[in-house]
């Protein structure tokens, strides 16, 4: 089978990692409980930042957010290794900016993600992600962004939504913990 995965907030807990970096950089102690209630992808509001200030901070810290010790979600690496050992094709499809593509791929390899040459796509807007997913004719695709998954309703790709506080309103098969992945694929 051909499996596709978004990276940020699907395989790795990027926003929670960035949230802790914001706490350190701003000298604050906003709790993870507050983080878990955010209804937007953006994380700046609990720190008292405007949208413009939040965007500027995110952009200023982007390399640090991407390439420090951001953890994989519990069970994600094990699932991907099992799929690879079973001979399945694994594709990574991320909207991370193109200038970070090689560094992202190297960082993911260093973290233990199984990566095959030619199976890593980077630097796309959501519509471009959808085009690649269709072109690859993926059997399963996992992402946290409803805008990407809802656009795939007319294709044969099984879509799975990685559970996040900002996508609770979406009615799609929902991956809350990576231990449930195989069950969701087989349903």
C-alpha positions, -999 to 999 in steps of 0.1 A, spaced: 0 0 0 10 36 -4 7 57 27 11 95 29 17 116 60 19 153 68 47 160 92 39 189 115 12 182 141 6 149 124 38 129 130 55 154 153 40 176 180 53 209 165 28 233 179 32 221 215 70 223 210 67 258 196 44 267 225 71 258 250 97 278 230 73 308 232 71 304 270 109 305 272 114 333 248 87 355 264 95 346 300 60 333 306 45 301 319 13 295 299 3 259 306 -2 230 282 -38 229 294 -43 263 278 -25 251 247 -49 221 244 -79 244 242 -67 265 213 -93 266 185 -69 279 159 -37 266 144 -19 297 156 -5 296 191 2 332 200 -30 344 216 -24 330 251 8 350 252 -10 383 246 3 387 210 -17 401 181 -19 382 149 8 403 134 31 399 164 24 362 165 32 357 128 64 377 132 75 356 162 67 324 144 87 334 114 116 346 136 118 313 154 110 290 125 144 273 122 145 268 160 110 255 161 116 231 132 151 217 140 154 215 178 141 187 200 105 185 188 92 151 197 73 126 175 38 118 187 39 86 209 37 56 186 42 74 153 78 62 146 68 27 155 39 27 131 60 41 103 88 15 109 62 -13 109 48 -1 76 83 1 61 92 -33 73 60 -47 58 71 -33 24 46 -4 22 55 28 5 57 58 28 55 94 15 59 126 34 40 156 21 45 189 40 39 225 34 71 235 52 88 262 31 110 249 3 142 264 17 138 240 47 132 209 26 167 193 27 172 202 63 138 188 73 145 156 55 179 153 72 164 162 106 137 135 102 163 109 92 183 118 124 151 113 144 147 78 130 119 83 104 121 59 75 127 80 44 130 67 8 145 88 -19 118 104 -40 92 100 -13 96 134 3 75 164 -9 80 198 6 71 235 2 35 232 -11 3 251 -4 -27 230 5 -40 228 -31 -6 215 -42 -6 189 -15 -39 177 -28 -26 175 -63 4 154 -52 -18 131 -31 -40 125 -62 -10 121 -85 6 95 -62 -27 76 -59 -22 71 -22 -42 45 -4 -42 64 29 -33 100 38 -30 114 73 -31 152 80 -42 175 108 -56 202 85 -93 198 76 -88 220 45 -66 193 29 -86 163 39 -120 177 30 -107 184 -5 -99 147 -9 -134 135 -4 -138 128 -42 -108 104 -45 -102 68 -35 -76 78 -9 -87 70 26 -82 101 47 -75 102 84 -75 133 105 -48 136 132 -68 149 162 -60 184 173 -79 210 193 -85 231 162 -101 204 142 -127 190 166 -156 202 144 -146 179 115 -164 146 109 -137 124 95 -120 92 108 -99 106 137 -65 95 148 -62 103 185 -33 80 193 -10 63 169 -18 29 185 -52 32 167 -37 37 132 -40 1 119 -76 -1 132 -85 31 114 -69 20 81 -88 -13 82 -122 2 90 
